[in-house]
Amino acid sequence: MNQVIESVRSRYSKVAKQLAVIPTGQTIADAGCCQADGPDCGCSGSYSAEELKEIGLSDGISLGCGNPTILAQLVPGQVVLDLGSGAGLDVLLSAKRVGPGGHAYGVDMTDEMLDLARSNAEKSGATNATFLKGTIERVPLPDASVDVVISNCVINLAEDKGAVIREAFRVLRPGGLFAVADMVELESLDPTIRESLDSWAGCISGTIPIDEYRAALLDAGFADPDFQVHATESMPGVDGKIGSAYIRARRP
């Protein structure tokens, strides 16, 4: 396993263990997951209390930078895939929205996160949610098998983002939607930050410029990529240089 993958796996294995024992009413930020001072603090506040109550979970288990289930505008009967599903929040919200006639899949490479997600699914009573072990560069689902691909602050963690985007295209049916929340680079980062594995695992140094992201989507075959930056990060060394973005594109 290369250094980047091991750094990401180790960080999120540790976070999963924290989440598994987090006290009621406390957030992951309170439990101290922000060791690298990155934007993955579970403080996105992008989920309404009402929708979280429906699945019996809290915003405290979110490690993302947005709410891709809103961006995707899911409807009953759809099949959804969440790339890097973590503790399962977006999968379980998706399962609720697509209803018993649809299905929501999550793919994650971290055993501890998969265990936590399956436990959360059991708590929520979801019967149309499945969590699969795998990487987002090699998704364990067949071609043209899903209607919507979502992801929440995960694609930036991959070394080969082109491979992730090509996999998203592969598993989508014609007309399918790619709808993700992710971190993007708005200005060039200092090389010392780029070289830091902690910064990579903290959703900072793995970010790429919007033009590069758009090119990867078009190269994979997607049409009409759209980017909406909705927040920028304020922290030493990266102040305003990276931001949270909602990204949408269609498979023709």
C-alpha atoms as an extended CHARMM CRD file, in Angstrom:
* protein
*
       252  EXT
         1         1  MET       CA              0.0000000000        0.0000000000        0.0000000000  PROA      1               0.0000000000
         2         2  ASN       CA              1.4990000000        3.3680000000       -1.0150000000  PROA      2               0.0000000000
         3         3  GLN       CA              2.1070000000        6.1750000000        1.4800000000  PROA      3               0.0000000000
         4         4  VAL       CA             -0.8520000000        8.3420000000        0.4880000000  PROA      4               0.0000000000
         5         5  ILE       CA             -3.3650000000        5.4930000000        0.6830000000  PROA      5               0.0000000000
         6         6  GLU       CA             -1.9690000000        4.3050000000        4.0120000000  PROA      6               0.0000000000
         7         7  SER       CA             -2.0380000000        7.8390000000        5.4170000000  PROA      7               0.0000000000
         8         8  VAL       CA             -5.6980000000        8.2770000000        4.4170000000  PROA      8               0.0000000000
         9         9  ARG       CA             -6.6860000000        4.8000000000        5.6300000000  PROA      9               0.0000000000
        10        10  SER       CA             -4.9270000000        5.3010000000        8.9730000000  PROA      10              0.0000000000
        11        11  ARG       CA             -6.5000000000        8.7100000000        9.5820000000  PROA      11              0.0000000000
        12        12  TYR       CA            -10.0490000000        7.5800000000        8.8440000000  PROA      12              0.0000000000
        13        13  SER       CA             -9.6320000000        4.3280000000       10.7450000000  PROA      13              0.0000000000
        14        14  LYS       CA             -8.7950000000        6.4570000000       13.7860000000  PROA      14              0.0000000000
        15        15  VAL       CA            -11.7560000000        8.7870000000       13.1480000000  PROA      15              0.0000000000
        16        16  ALA       CA            -14.1220000000        5.7930000000       12.8140000000  PROA      16              0.0000000000
        17        17  LYS       CA            -13.0250000000        4.5570000000       16.2300000000  PROA      17              0.0000000000
        18        18  GLN       CA            -13.7350000000        8.0070000000       17.6900000000  PROA      18              0.0000000000
        19        19  LEU       CA            -17.1460000000        8.1540000000       16.0650000000  PROA      19              0.0000000000
        20        20  ALA       CA            -18.0560000000        4.7140000000       17.3720000000  PROA      20              0.0000000000
        21        21  VAL       CA            -17.8120000000        5.9110000000       20.9780000000  PROA      21              0.0000000000
        22        22  ILE       CA            -18.8230000000        9.5630000000       20.6050000000  PROA      22              0.0000000000
        23        23  PRO       CA            -21.2630000000       10.6610000000       23.3510000000  PROA      23              0.0000000000
        24        24  THR       CA            -24.8300000000       11.6100000000       22.4350000000  PROA      24              0.0000000000
        25        25  GLY       CA            -25.0850000000       15.2840000000       21.4690000000  PROA      25              0.0000000000
        26        26  GLN       CA            -21.3650000000       15.6620000000       20.8180000000  PROA      26              0.0000000000
        27        27  THR       CA            -19.8930000000       16.2790000000       17.3570000000  PROA      27              0.0000000000
        28        28  ILE       CA            -16.8180000000       14.7200000000       15.8050000000  PROA      28              0.0000000000
        29        29  ALA       CA            -15.0920000000       18.1180000000       16.1140000000  PROA      29              0.0000000000
        30        30  ASP       CA            -15.6400000000       17.9650000000       19.8940000000  PROA      30              0.0000000000
        31        31  ALA       CA            -14.0500000000       14.5180000000       19.8920000000  PROA      31              0.0000000000
        32        32  GLY       CA            -10.9030000000       15.9770000000       18.3350000000  PROA      32              0.0000000000
        33        33  CYS       CA            -10.7840000000       14.5390000000       14.8170000000  PROA      33              0.0000000000
        34        34  CYS       CA             -9.2070000000       17.6960000000       13.3670000000  PROA      34              0.0000000000
        35        35  GLN       CA             -5.6300000000       16.7410000000       14.1670000000  PROA      35              0.0000000000
        36        36  ALA       CA             -4.3990000000       18.1410000000       10.8440000000  PROA      36              0.0000000000
        37        37  ASP       CA             -6.6170000000       21.2430000000       11.0930000000  PROA      37              0.0000000000
        38        38  GLY       CA             -8.1910000000       20.2500000000        7.8100000000  PROA      38              0.0000000000
        39        39  PRO       CA            -11.7150000000       20.9540000000        6.5710000000  PROA      39              0.0000000000
        40        40  ASP       CA            -12.9640000000       17.4430000000        7.3800000000  PROA      40              0.0000000000
        41        41  CYS       CA            -14.1610000000       18.3070000000       10.8840000000  PROA      41              0.0000000000
        42        42  GLY       CA            -17.7340000000       17.1350000000       10.5980000000  PROA      42              0.0000000000
        43        43  CYS       CA            -18.9370000000       20.7250000000       11.0670000000  PROA      43              0.0000000000
        44        44  SER       CA            -20.4930000000       21.2800000000        7.6540000000  PROA      44              0.0000000000
        45        45  GLY       CA            -23.9850000000       21.9030000000        9.0940000000  PROA      45              0.0000000000
        46        46  SER       CA            -25.4220000000       21.0020000000        5.6940000000  PROA      46              0.0000000000
        47        47  TYR       CA            -28.0680000000       18.6000000000        6.9660000000  PROA      47              0.0000000000
        48        48  SER       CA            -31.4230000000       19.5920000000        8.4280000000  PROA      48              0.0000000000
        49        49  ALA       CA            -32.3690000000       18.2520000000       11.8450000000  PROA      49              0.0000000000
        50        50  GLU       CA            -35.5600000000       16.8990000000       10.3280000000  PROA      50              0.0000000000
        51        51  GLU       CA            -33.8770000000       14.6930000000        7.7170000000  PROA      51              0.0000000000
        52        52  LEU       CA            -31.3180000000       13.4450000000       10.2300000000  PROA      52              0.0000000000
        53        53  LYS       CA            -34.0880000000       12.5580000000       12.6740000000  PROA      53              0.0000000000
        54        54  GLU       CA            -35.7340000000       10.4480000000        9.9610000000  PROA      54              0.0000000000
        55        55  ILE       CA            -32.7310000000        8.1140000000        9.9020000000  PROA      55              0.0000000000
        56        56  GLY       CA            -31.9480000000        8.3320000000       13.6120000000  PROA      56              0.0000000000
        57        57  LEU       CA            -28.4770000000        9.8640000000       13.1800000000  PROA      57              0.0000000000
        58        58  SER       CA            -26.8150000000       13.2310000000       13.7660000000  PROA      58              0.0000000000
        59        59  ASP       CA            -24.7120000000       15.7100000000       11.7860000000  PROA      59              0.0000000000
        60        60  GLY       CA            -21.8540000000       14.7570000000       14.1100000000  PROA      60              0.0000000000
        61        61  ILE       CA            -20.9810000000       11.7590000000       11.9200000000  PROA      61              0.0000000000
        62        62  SER       CA            -20.4300000000       13.8550000000        8.7870000000  PROA      62              0.0000000000
        63        63  LEU       CA            -16.8040000000       14.3260000000        7.7060000000  PROA      63              0.0000000000
        64        64  GLY       CA            -17.7790000000       16.0930000000        4.5030000000  PROA      64              0.0000000000
        65        65  CYS       CA            -17.7750000000       19.5700000000        2.9820000000  PROA      65              0.0000000000
        66        66  GLY       CA            -21.4030000000       19.7260000000        1.8600000000  PROA      66              0.0000000000
        67        67  ASN       CA            -24.5580000000       17.6820000000        1.3020000000  PROA      67              0.0000000000
        68        68  PRO       CA            -24.4550000000       15.8450000000       -2.0380000000  PROA      68              0.0000000000
        69        69  THR       CA            -27.8400000000       14.1980000000       -1.4480000000  PROA      69              0.0000000000
        70        70  ILE       CA            -29.4570000000       17.6160000000       -1.9130000000  PROA      70              0.0000000000
        71        71  LEU       CA            -27.3260000000       18.3540000000       -4.9710000000  PROA      71              0.0000000000
        72        72  ALA       CA            -28.3610000000       15.0560000000       -6.5400000000  PROA      72              0.0000000000
        73        73  GLN       CA            -32.1150000000       15.7140000000       -6.1360000000  PROA      73              0.0000000000
        74        74  LEU       CA            -32.8300000000       12.0200000000       -5.6540000000  PROA      74              0.0000000000
        75        75  VAL       CA            -36.2130000000       10.5210000000       -6.5040000000  PROA      75              0.0000000000
        76        76  PRO       CA            -37.8890000000        7.2090000000       -5.5710000000  PROA      76              0.0000000000
        77        77  GLY       CA            -36.6710000000        4.1460000000       -7.4430000000  PROA      77              0.0000000000
        78        78  GLN       CA            -33.1470000000        5.3440000000       -8.2250000000  PROA      78              0.0000000000
        79        79  VAL       CA            -29.9360000000        3.4250000000       -7.5210000000  PROA      79              0.0000000000
        80        80  VAL       CA            -27.2670000000        5.5730000000       -5.8650000000  PROA      80              0.0000000000
        81        81  LEU       CA            -23.5520000000        5.0250000000       -5.2230000000  PROA      81              0.0000000000
        82        82  ASP       CA            -21.5710000000        6.9840000000       -2.6250000000  PROA      82              0.0000000000
        83        83  LEU       CA            -17.8170000000        7.0130000000       -3.2620000000  PROA      83              0.0000000000
        84        84  GLY       CA            -15.9900000000        6.8850000000        0.0770000000  PROA      84              0.0000000000
        85        85  SER       CA            -19.0910000000        6.3850000000        2.1970000000  PROA      85              0.0000000000
        86        86  GLY       CA            -17.4540000000        6.6810000000        5.6300000000  PROA      86              0.0000000000
        87        87  ALA       CA            -19.9070000000        6.3340000000        8.5260000000  PROA      87              0.0000000000
        88        88  GLY       CA            -22.7840000000        6.0260000000        6.0690000000  PROA      88              0.0000000000
        89        89  LEU       CA            -24.7270000000        9.2680000000        6.5530000000  PROA      89              0.0000000000
        90        90  ASP       CA            -25.1230000000       10.1200000000        2.8560000000  PROA      90              0.0000000000
        91        91  VAL       CA            -25.9230000000        6.5080000000        1.9440000000  PROA      91              0.0000000000
        92        92  LEU       CA            -28.6590000000        6.3060000000        4.5650000000  PROA      92              0.0000000000
        93        93  LEU       CA            -30.1560000000        9.6570000000        3.5570000000  PROA      93              0.0000000000
        94        94  SER       CA            -30.0720000000        8.4770000000       -0.0620000000  PROA      94              0.0000000000
        95        95  ALA       CA            -31.7250000000        5.1740000000        0.8550000000  PROA      95              0.0000000000
        96        96  LYS       CA            -34.5280000000        7.1020000000        2.5370000000  PROA      96              0.0000000000
        97        97  ARG       CA            -35.0650000000        9.3120000000       -0.5130000000  PROA      97              0.0000000000
        98        98  VAL       CA            -35.0280000000        6.5740000000       -3.1690000000  PROA      98              0.0000000000
        99        99  GLY       CA            -37.4130000000        4.4430000000       -1.1020000000  PROA      99              0.0000000000
       100       100  PRO       CA            -37.9400000000        0.6870000000       -1.0710000000  PROA      100             0.0000000000
       101       101  GLY       CA            -37.9990000000        0.6020000000       -4.8710000000  PROA      101             0.0000000000
       102       102  GLY       CA            -34.4670000000        2.0280000000       -5.0280000000  PROA      102             0.0000000000
       103       103  HSD       CA            -31.1290000000        1.1910000000       -3.4520000000  PROA      103             0.0000000000
       104       104  ALA       CA            -28.1190000000        3.0490000000       -2.0450000000  PROA      104             0.0000000000
       105       105  TYR       CA            -24.5810000000        1.6250000000       -2.1330000000  PROA      105             0.0000000000
       106       106  GLY       CA            -21.5380000000        2.8840000000       -0.2790000000  PROA      106             0.0000000000
       107       107  VAL       CA            -17.9330000000        1.9840000000       -1.0870000000  PROA      107             0.0000000000
       108       108  ASP       CA            -15.1380000000        2.4680000000        1.4390000000  PROA      108             0.0000000000
       109       109  MET       CA            -11.6730000000        0.9570000000        1.9190000000  PROA      109             0.0000000000
       110       110  THR       CA            -11.5330000000        1.2940000000        5.7130000000  PROA      110             0.0000000000
       111       111  ASP       CA            -12.7900000000       -1.6980000000        7.7040000000  PROA      111             0.0000000000
       112       112  GLU       CA            -13.5700000000        0.4010000000       10.7730000000  PROA      112             0.0000000000
       113       113  MET       CA            -15.6960000000        2.8090000000        8.7230000000  PROA      113             0.0000000000
       114       114  LEU       CA            -17.5530000000       -0.0790000000        7.0820000000  PROA      114             0.0000000000
       115       115  ASP       CA            -18.3060000000       -1.5990000000       10.4940000000  PROA      115             0.0000000000
       116       116  LEU       CA            -19.5780000000        1.7620000000       11.7450000000  PROA      116             0.0000000000
       117       117  ALA       CA            -21.6880000000        2.3500000000        8.6170000000  PROA      117             0.0000000000
       118       118  ARG       CA            -23.3250000000       -1.0720000000        8.8890000000  PROA      118             0.0000000000
       119       119  SER       CA            -24.0610000000       -0.4210000000       12.5640000000  PROA      119             0.0000000000
       120       120  ASN       CA            -25.6150000000        2.9390000000       11.6650000000  PROA      120             0.0000000000
       121       121  ALA       CA            -27.7050000000        1.2730000000        8.9500000000  PROA      121             0.0000000000
       122       122  GLU       CA            -29.0270000000       -1.1950000000       11.4970000000  PROA      122             0.0000000000
       123       123  LYS       CA            -29.8920000000        1.6490000000       13.8980000000  PROA      123             0.0000000000
       124       124  SER       CA            -31.6960000000        3.5490000000       11.1440000000  PROA      124             0.0000000000
       125       125  GLY       CA            -33.6990000000        0.5040000000       10.0420000000  PROA      125             0.0000000000
       126       126  ALA       CA            -32.5880000000        0.8980000000        6.4200000000  PROA      126             0.0000000000
       127       127  THR       CA            -33.0850000000       -2.2760000000        4.3760000000  PROA      127             0.0000000000
       128       128  ASN       CA            -32.1220000000       -0.8040000000        0.9910000000  PROA      128             0.0000000000
       129       129  ALA       CA            -28.5570000000        0.2540000000        1.8530000000  PROA      129             0.0000000000
       130       130  THR       CA            -25.4410000000       -1.8360000000        1.1740000000  PROA      130             0.0000000000
       131       131  PHE       CA            -21.8450000000       -1.0540000000        2.1550000000  PROA      131             0.0000000000
       132       132  LEU       CA            -19.0830000000       -2.6020000000        0.0400000000  PROA      132             0.0000000000
       133       133  LYS       CA            -15.3610000000       -2.8230000000        0.7030000000  PROA      133             0.0000000000
       134       134  GLY       CA            -13.3090000000       -1.4080000000       -2.1380000000  PROA      134             0.0000000000
       135       135  THR       CA            -11.4940000000        1.6260000000       -3.4480000000  PROA      135             0.0000000000
       136       136  ILE       CA            -13.0370000000        4.4840000000       -5.3690000000  PROA      136             0.0000000000
       137       137  GLU       CA            -10.5520000000        3.8080000000       -8.1760000000  PROA      137             0.0000000000
       138       138  ARG       CA            -11.9490000000        0.2540000000       -8.5860000000  PROA      138             0.0000000000
       139       139  VAL       CA            -15.6110000000        0.1750000000       -7.6190000000  PROA      139             0.0000000000
       140       140  PRO       CA            -17.0110000000       -3.3420000000       -7.0020000000  PROA      140             0.0000000000
       141       141  LEU       CA            -20.1490000000       -2.7830000000       -9.0870000000  PROA      141             0.0000000000
       142       142  PRO       CA            -20.9070000000       -3.6710000000      -12.7340000000  PROA      142             0.0000000000
       143       143  ASP       CA            -21.0190000000       -1.2830000000      -15.6830000000  PROA      143             0.0000000000
       144       144  ALA       CA            -24.0820000000        0.9550000000      -16.0770000000  PROA      144             0.0000000000
       145       145  SER       CA            -25.6080000000       -0.1860000000      -12.7740000000  PROA      145             0.0000000000
       146       146  VAL       CA            -26.4350000000        3.0910000000      -10.9810000000  PROA      146             0.0000000000
       147       147  ASP       CA            -28.4160000000        6.2540000000      -11.7030000000  PROA      147             0.0000000000
       148       148  VAL       CA            -26.5120000000        8.7000000000       -9.4890000000  PROA      148             0.0000000000
       149       149  VAL       CA            -22.9520000000        8.8480000000       -8.1440000000  PROA      149             0.0000000000
       150       150  ILE       CA            -22.4030000000       11.0210000000       -5.0760000000  PROA      150             0.0000000000
       151       151  SER       CA            -19.3760000000       11.6830000000       -2.8740000000  PROA      151             0.0000000000
       152       152  ASN       CA            -18.5970000000       14.0130000000        0.0180000000  PROA      152             0.0000000000
       153       153  CYS       CA            -15.0680000000       15.4290000000        0.3080000000  PROA      153             0.0000000000
       154       154  VAL       CA            -13.4100000000       12.1680000000       -0.7720000000  PROA      154             0.0000000000
       155       155  ILE       CA            -12.2640000000       12.3960000000       -4.4050000000  PROA      155             0.0000000000
       156       156  ASN       CA             -9.5920000000       14.9250000000       -3.4080000000  PROA      156             0.0000000000
       157       157  LEU       CA             -8.0410000000       12.1690000000       -1.2660000000  PROA      157             0.0000000000
       158       158  ALA       CA             -7.3410000000        9.9490000000       -4.2910000000  PROA      158             0.0000000000
       159       159  GLU       CA             -3.9460000000       10.1400000000       -5.9860000000  PROA      159             0.0000000000
       160       160  ASP       CA             -5.4130000000        9.2860000000       -9.4040000000  PROA      160             0.0000000000
       161       161  LYS       CA             -8.5430000000       11.4030000000       -9.6400000000  PROA      161             0.0000000000
       162       162  GLY       CA             -8.8880000000       10.5860000000      -13.3340000000  PROA      162             0.0000000000
       163       163  ALA       CA             -9.2890000000        6.8950000000      -12.4410000000  PROA      163             0.0000000000
       164       164  VAL       CA            -12.0020000000        7.7550000000       -9.8870000000  PROA      164             0.0000000000
       165       165  ILE       CA            -13.9190000000        9.8630000000      -12.3850000000  PROA      165             0.0000000000
       166       166  ARG       CA            -13.6290000000        7.1860000000      -15.0840000000  PROA      166             0.0000000000
       167       167  GLU       CA            -15.0300000000        4.6370000000      -12.6120000000  PROA      167             0.0000000000
       168       168  ALA       CA            -17.9290000000        6.9470000000      -11.8380000000  PROA      168             0.0000000000
       169       169  PHE       CA            -18.6300000000        7.1990000000      -15.5680000000  PROA      169             0.0000000000
       170       170  ARG       CA            -18.3660000000        3.4150000000      -15.9800000000  PROA      170             0.0000000000
       171       171  VAL       CA            -20.9140000000        2.5220000000      -13.2980000000  PROA      171             0.0000000000
       172       172  LEU       CA            -23.4110000000        5.2140000000      -14.3380000000  PROA      172             0.0000000000
       173       173  ARG       CA            -26.2040000000        4.4030000000      -16.7440000000  PROA      173             0.0000000000
       174       174  PRO       CA            -26.6660000000        6.6490000000      -19.7970000000  PROA      174             0.0000000000
       175       175  GLY       CA            -28.2120000000        9.8850000000      -18.5770000000  PROA      175             0.0000000000
       176       176  GLY       CA            -26.8670000000        9.2470000000      -15.0780000000  PROA      176             0.0000000000
       177       177  LEU       CA            -25.7750000000       12.0610000000      -12.7700000000  PROA      177             0.0000000000
       178       178  PHE       CA            -22.4300000000       12.7250000000      -11.1140000000  PROA      178             0.0000000000
       179       179  ALA       CA            -23.1430000000       14.9980000000       -8.1110000000  PROA      179             0.0000000000
       180       180  VAL       CA            -20.4180000000       15.4490000000       -5.5160000000  PROA      180             0.0000000000
       181       181  ALA       CA            -19.1840000000       17.8150000000       -2.8340000000  PROA      181             0.0000000000
       182       182  ASP       CA            -15.4080000000       18.1250000000       -2.9110000000  PROA      182             0.0000000000
       183       183  MET       CA            -12.4810000000       20.3900000000       -2.0640000000  PROA      183             0.0000000000
       184       184  VAL       CA            -10.8040000000       22.2470000000       -4.9430000000  PROA      184             0.0000000000
       185       185  GLU       CA             -7.6950000000       24.3810000000       -5.2920000000  PROA      185             0.0000000000
       186       186  LEU       CA             -8.4180000000       28.0610000000       -5.9660000000  PROA      186             0.0000000000
       187       187  GLU       CA             -4.8190000000       29.3020000000       -5.7780000000  PROA      187             0.0000000000
       188       188  SER       CA             -1.4960000000       27.4300000000       -5.8530000000  PROA      188             0.0000000000
       189       189  LEU       CA             -0.5030000000       25.8940000000       -2.5280000000  PROA      189             0.0000000000
       190       190  ASP       CA              2.9630000000       26.1180000000       -1.0370000000  PROA      190             0.0000000000
       191       191  PRO       CA              5.1160000000       23.0730000000       -2.0240000000  PROA      191             0.0000000000
       192       192  THR       CA              5.7110000000       22.1860000000        1.6330000000  PROA      192             0.0000000000
       193       193  ILE       CA              1.9590000000       21.7880000000        2.1290000000  PROA      193             0.0000000000
       194       194  ARG       CA              1.7070000000       19.7570000000       -1.0870000000  PROA      194             0.0000000000
       195       195  GLU       CA              4.3090000000       17.3280000000        0.2440000000  PROA      195             0.0000000000
       196       196  SER       CA              2.6150000000       16.7810000000        3.6210000000  PROA      196             0.0000000000
       197       197  LEU       CA              0.8060000000       13.4620000000        4.0130000000  PROA      197             0.0000000000
       198       198  ASP       CA             -1.1530000000       14.8940000000        6.9540000000  PROA      198             0.0000000000
       199       199  SER       CA             -2.3570000000       17.7120000000        4.7200000000  PROA      199             0.0000000000
       200       200  TRP       CA             -3.3280000000       15.2010000000        2.0460000000  PROA      200             0.0000000000
       201       201  ALA       CA             -5.3240000000       13.0700000000        4.4760000000  PROA      201             0.0000000000
       202       202  GLY       CA             -6.8460000000       16.2980000000        5.8300000000  PROA      202             0.0000000000
       203       203  CYS       CA             -8.3570000000       17.1840000000        2.4180000000  PROA      203             0.0000000000
       204       204  ILE       CA             -5.8630000000       19.9540000000        1.6210000000  PROA      204             0.0000000000
       205       205  SER       CA             -2.8270000000       18.9920000000       -0.4500000000  PROA      205             0.0000000000
       206       206  GLY       CA             -4.7010000000       16.5350000000       -2.6820000000  PROA      206             0.0000000000
       207       207  THR       CA             -6.9440000000       19.2400000000       -4.1050000000  PROA      207             0.0000000000
       208       208  ILE       CA             -6.7090000000       20.1650000000       -7.7910000000  PROA      208             0.0000000000
       209       209  PRO       CA             -7.7400000000       23.3220000000       -9.6940000000  PROA      209             0.0000000000
       210       210  ILE       CA            -11.2670000000       23.5210000000      -11.1010000000  PROA      210             0.0000000000
       211       211  ASP       CA             -9.9510000000       23.5910000000      -14.6900000000  PROA      211             0.0000000000
       212       212  GLU       CA             -8.0830000000       20.3210000000      -14.0820000000  PROA      212             0.0000000000
       213       213  TYR       CA            -11.1640000000       18.7590000000      -12.4590000000  PROA      213             0.0000000000
       214       214  ARG       CA            -13.3390000000       19.8580000000      -15.3820000000  PROA      214             0.0000000000
       215       215  ALA       CA            -10.8480000000       18.4290000000      -17.8850000000  PROA      215             0.0000000000
       216       216  ALA       CA            -10.8700000000       15.0650000000      -16.0690000000  PROA      216             0.0000000000
       217       217  LEU       CA            -14.6820000000       14.9490000000      -16.2660000000  PROA      217             0.0000000000
       218       218  LEU       CA            -14.6980000000       15.7830000000      -19.9740000000  PROA      218             0.0000000000
       219       219  ASP       CA            -11.8860000000       13.3020000000      -20.7060000000  PROA      219             0.0000000000
       220       220  ALA       CA            -13.9080000000       10.5470000000      -19.0010000000  PROA      220             0.0000000000
       221       221  GLY       CA            -16.8780000000       11.3220000000      -21.2590000000  PROA      221             0.0000000000
       222       222  PHE       CA            -19.0600000000       13.4490000000      -19.0010000000  PROA      222             0.0000000000
       223       223  ALA       CA            -21.0610000000       16.3490000000      -20.4100000000  PROA      223             0.0000000000
       224       224  ASP       CA            -21.8500000000       19.8160000000      -19.0170000000  PROA      224             0.0000000000
       225       225  PRO       CA            -19.6590000000       19.8430000000      -15.8880000000  PROA      225             0.0000000000
       226       226  ASP       CA            -20.7300000000       22.5770000000      -13.4790000000  PROA      226             0.0000000000
       227       227  PHE       CA            -18.8600000000       23.9000000000      -10.4240000000  PROA      227             0.0000000000
       228       228  GLN       CA            -20.2260000000       26.0300000000       -7.5870000000  PROA      228             0.0000000000
       229       229  VAL       CA            -17.7200000000       27.0530000000       -4.9090000000  PROA      229             0.0000000000
       230       230  HSD       CA            -19.6830000000       27.6920000000       -1.7260000000  PROA      230             0.0000000000
       231       231  ALA       CA            -16.9780000000       28.2100000000        0.9250000000  PROA      231             0.0000000000
       232       232  THR       CA            -13.2500000000       28.8310000000        1.2600000000  PROA      232             0.0000000000
       233       233  GLU       CA            -10.9050000000       27.6200000000        3.9780000000  PROA      233             0.0000000000
       234       234  SER       CA             -9.2720000000       30.0770000000        6.3760000000  PROA      234             0.0000000000
       235       235  MET       CA             -6.2640000000       28.5160000000        8.0160000000  PROA      235             0.0000000000
       236       236  PRO       CA             -2.4960000000       29.1240000000        8.1120000000  PROA      236             0.0000000000
       237       237  GLY       CA             -0.8100000000       28.4500000000        4.7700000000  PROA      237             0.0000000000
       238       238  VAL       CA             -4.0170000000       27.8320000000        2.8150000000  PROA      238             0.0000000000
       239       239  ASP       CA             -6.1180000000       30.9070000000        3.6350000000  PROA      239             0.0000000000
       240       240  GLY       CA             -8.5590000000       31.2570000000        0.7350000000  PROA      240             0.0000000000
       241       241  LYS       CA             -6.5100000000       28.9640000000       -1.4950000000  PROA      241             0.0000000000
       242       242  ILE       CA             -8.8460000000       25.9660000000       -1.2900000000  PROA      242             0.0000000000
       243       243  GLY       CA            -12.6040000000       25.8380000000       -1.2230000000  PROA      243             0.0000000000
       244       244  SER       CA            -15.6230000000       23.5500000000       -0.9480000000  PROA      244             0.0000000000
       245       245  ALA       CA            -17.4360000000       23.0390000000       -4.2380000000  PROA      245             0.0000000000
       246       246  TYR       CA            -20.5670000000       21.3410000000       -5.5060000000  PROA      246             0.0000000000
       247       247  ILE       CA            -19.8170000000       19.5800000000       -8.7940000000  PROA      247             0.0000000000
       248       248  ARG       CA            -22.3350000000       18.1350000000      -11.2540000000  PROA      248             0.0000000000
       249       249  ALA       CA            -22.0050000000       16.4430000000      -14.6460000000  PROA      249             0.0000000000
       250       250  ARG       CA            -24.0220000000       14.0050000000      -16.7690000000  PROA      250             0.0000000000
       251       251  ARG       CA            -23.1540000000       10.7910000000      -18.5460000000  PROA      251             0.0000000000
       252       252  PRO       CA            -24.5930000000       11.2670000000      -22.0600000000  PROA      252             0.0000000000
